[in-house]
Amino acid sequence: TSAPQGKDGSAYSIMPEAKRQLLTKDFLLTMARNGISLTLPPDHPQKTLNAMRLIAATESESRLRGKLTHRLYRAYWLEHADVTDSRVLESAAASVGWAIRDIHSCLDEGREALKQNTEEAFSRGAFGVPSFWVNDRLYWGVDRMHFVERALGNQEAEPLRFAFPKEQSAQKGHLTFYY
């Protein structure tokens, strides 16, 4: 792609405004359907590369990684903290019991781990996010989460395609389909 990626920016920043608005609405609807709280930060999207590096610097199977992920989610999506600021990252780590002596060294470690994780994902067939593997089977896309849940043992998991947030009432409308 010719769109800027990673440290150079985001494809989001060069996207047509109509597409950006539609993706934002779809994202908010998906989160509401899944009962996930968030509000869009006024400066969304932020470059979250260092936040990803910090998470990658933890042990992959550790409780710390899960706690830190949740804390950084809260910082960005609920508190609208600037996750590009190393002080915010240090504070998030400290709040989950991780005393980082040198944030820059930690981020350097995370850089390598994130690079390895990304290379492994591509080598296993990933082509976008979100990508999940359950028992060596790839699942891609937020609309496939019910398949992931079923593969993990929840046989009651169903797609949320037709489930709307409780705040909305059923409405009749006119459908125009372009093909």
Number of C-alpha atoms within 10 A of each C-alpha: 5 5 12 13 13 10 10 9 14 15 13 16 14 11 12 9 11 9 11 14 12 11 13 13 12 12 13 17 15 19 14 16 16 13 11 10 11 16 11 14 15 8 9 13 13 14 17 17 17 22 23 18 20 29 26 23 20 19 11 12 8 9 12 17 19 14 17 23 20 13 17 24 17 16 17 21 15 14 14 17 17 18 21 15 12 16 12 16 25 17 16 24 23 13 13 17 12 14 13 14 9 9 16 13 12 18 23 15 16 22 20 14 21 21 13 13 13 13 12 12 17 12 10 13 11 18 11 10 10 13 16 18 14 13 8 8 11 14 19 17 11 14 13 16 19 17 18 19 15 14 16 11 10 12 11 8 14 13 11 14 9 7 10 15 14 10 6 7 8 7 5 6 6 5 6 5 5 4 2
